[in-house]
Each structure stands twice: as C-alpha cells, then as structure tokens.
Amino acid sequence: MRFSDREGGHAGVDAFERTARVRLADTDASGAISLGGYARFCDIAETEFFRSLGFGPATFRERHAFLTRVHVESDFYRAALYDDVLAIRIAVAGVGVHSVRCNVEILNGDLLLMESVIVNAFVDATRKSIAIPEDLASALRERLLVER
C-alpha cells in the first residue's frame, strides 16, 4: 500500500489530526501496541473527524444514519510503546453515494508507524444501505484529499 511517499504522508498535508497516548490496555506483554490498539486510535481519529464536520454520534443517531466499516486495509511499519504520544491523521480519499473512503496514518514524531485505508458504508437502523446525508456528503467532498 505504501502511500506515505507523498509529501505529508498518504493522509496529506491538510489531514485532520488528533493526538493520543498509548495506554497499557493498548499494548501486549512486551509493552508494544497491539493490533487492537491501532484500531482504537483509528476509531478515535475517525469519530473526532466526523464530529468536527458536525456529525458526532448523537447526530448520527438523530438522523437514523450509522457508519459501518466494510473494508480496512493496513500496513504496519514500526511499533509504538506504552506511554508514547501518537499523531493520528485522517483524510477523505473518496466519497461515494453510500460510502466514504478515508486514509489514516499513525505517527510517533516523524516516524510513520501504520497507515490504513478505511471504507465506511452508511446504513439505517435496520442495517440497510442508505445514501450519505447530503450535508455530510458535501462537507466530506470539501475535505477530499487532492494530490499535490
């Protein structure tokens, strides 16, 4: 996958970014972050990114529109350790009618630790596929990653 050769990494120079500290629960017996820990950090960035667009969990519930992951592809390069402070970057890579594709990368300082592509589909309370709410689709398109 290795998108990170582009300037700013694969998430891009204008990516939404959050920091998070590696907790003991995120690590294995050696003190290195486990795969589940990386998934938690991706979820943190994704949740806060959507919240920054005005679509926090309560908004999704009110609109009976929910995100469900349908694809995750990840490459791991280096381990993070207990108590490291990580930067998690997320950028919109594609917006469809029913789904959105985001690039995510996790860094420790300047070291790229992991990068992922995450595709979320939008579903209703019965888990039937629905179109992305138009105001959210518009906000996502405005944040669409542009090759530089």
Secondary structure as GFF3:
##gff-version 3
##sequence-region A 1 148
A	DSSP	beta_strand	16	21	.	.	.	ID=ss1
A	DSSP	three_ten_helix	24	26	.	.	.	ID=ss2
A	DSSP	alpha_helix	35	52	.	.	.	ID=ss3
A	DSSP	alpha_helix	57	63	.	.	.	ID=ss4
A	DSSP	beta_strand	66	76	.	.	.	ID=ss5
A	DSSP	beta_strand	85	95	.	.	.	ID=ss6
A	DSSP	beta_strand	99	108	.	.	.	ID=ss7
A	DSSP	beta_strand	111	123	.	.	.	ID=ss8
A	DSSP	alpha_helix	134	142	.	.	.	ID=ss9
###
